[in-house]
């Protein structure tokens, strides 16, 4: 499944883009998407939102979801 990840502040600078698309397996969670980003998100505290609603790291993602990652 494909998930769109919006990146803000330092994440955007590290990635060189304000959003990326990730291909994740069905049943993937927010934490899996963050792990897939590797060095881009490593070591940063994050606030996460799925489809504009705050979300925990263990929330399951669905195809087409928008995940926003915001460093506080």
Protein Blocks (a to p, Z undefined) as FASTA:
>chain_A
ZZddddehjlmmmnopabdcddddehiafklmmmmnmmmlgopacdddeehiacdfklcc
dehiacddddZZ
